[in-house]
Amino acid sequence: MSVLAPLASIGVLALLIVVHELGHFLAARLQGIHVNRFSIGFGPILWKYQGRRTEYALRGIPLGGFVGFPDDDPDSEIPPNDPNLLRNRPILDRAIVISAGVIANLIFAYLVFVMQFSTVGIPEGVYEPGVVVPEVTALDSPAAQAGIRSRDVILAVDGEELGAADAAMRTLMDKIRAHPNETVELKVQRGEQQLDVNVVPQVGEDGVARIGVQLAPNAGYRPPKSFFEIFRRAAEVFQRVLVATVQGFWSLITDFGSMADQVSGPVKIVEKGAQLAASNATDLFFFTAIISINLAIINILPLPALDGGQLVFLLLEGLRGKPVPSRIQENVMQTGLVLLLGLGIFLIVRDTTQLEVVQRLFQ
């Protein structure tokens, strides 16, 4: 894999963090609210630039970023009763600033789909033989053990050609589900090579046999018929991905025990993005959009240290008629930040140990 592939993936994550924090920053600035810090990452400062009103910085722990306000800065020269301090603004103004990062990520995801359909084309109209494997979901899945890789194209199952049709994916899924714990023969196209692969579907907790891959129709692209079609199709795909992402988070919340292994940290996300960049750079569009949507949904969750947690405090303030004591807010947010950083570090360590290059070192 070229070194450019992981760099492209890291660049996507950095861009999405910038988009999120820029949403907060612009929502505050456009309302005339004072902003004194704009940081990408947490912890020690690696680089900074002091602007006329704001310090811009890159920090050592790449697990997000933040926009800082002078409200509680003891070194700030702004009077505590200044109407343009964030804490002195009405609840609606503060809610706009807090939610702007989520809104920015959602708008950006939609614009990525618009860009994809404008430059690559509309993903429909012409089907090519087989079914595409966008991703192998786990290193220990039946597909991974059989040697199937991301971007492989499955052409046939048990000697039956899948053909060039929308129904090809359904045919393959039905064959896999009909043969739990039995060997299924697949013909796979990988670049210019055709391979015969034997895989044994495993039955999950829901009783359905799977091989541990994502599947997608092997559809070609056609030029858009009009600008209107680009925006309409982008909206349709954006809506489908957003709904699927919300449903995925709901499944994680309601069935955490069986879904926990599917939670990925920055290392795993970079790995998946690098695989897409190495195999088909156009897939980075979809990768960028879906990560942006995931980042938006995560941040709107009502958890401490996230945007959703701050919105909960605003809701309580509106119900009580006065703010929640700052000491309580600070304790909750600091605890949440520690837990968030701890989870991030845990996911980085876990995902790093699961990288193929790392596992080879211990074989």
Buried (B, 14 or more C-beta within 10 A) or exposed (E): EEEEBBEBBBBBBBBBBBBBBBBBBBBBBEBEBBBBBBBBBBEEEEEEEEEEEBBBBBBEEBBBBBBBBBBEEEEBEBEEEEEEBBEBBEEEBBBBBBBBBBBBBBBBBBBBBBBBBBEBBBBEEEBBBBBBBBBBBBEEBBBBBBBBBBBBBBBBBEEEEBBBEEEBBBBBBEBBBEBBEEEBEBBBBBEEEEBEBEBBBBEEEEEEBBBBBEBBBBBBBEEBEEEEEBBEBBEEBBEEBBEEBEEBBEEBEEEEEEBEEEBBBBBBBBBBBBBBBBBEEBBBBBBBBBBBBBBBBBBBEEBBBBBBBBBBBBEEBEEEEEBBEEEEBEEBBEEBBEEBBEEBEEBBEBBBEBBEEEEEEEE
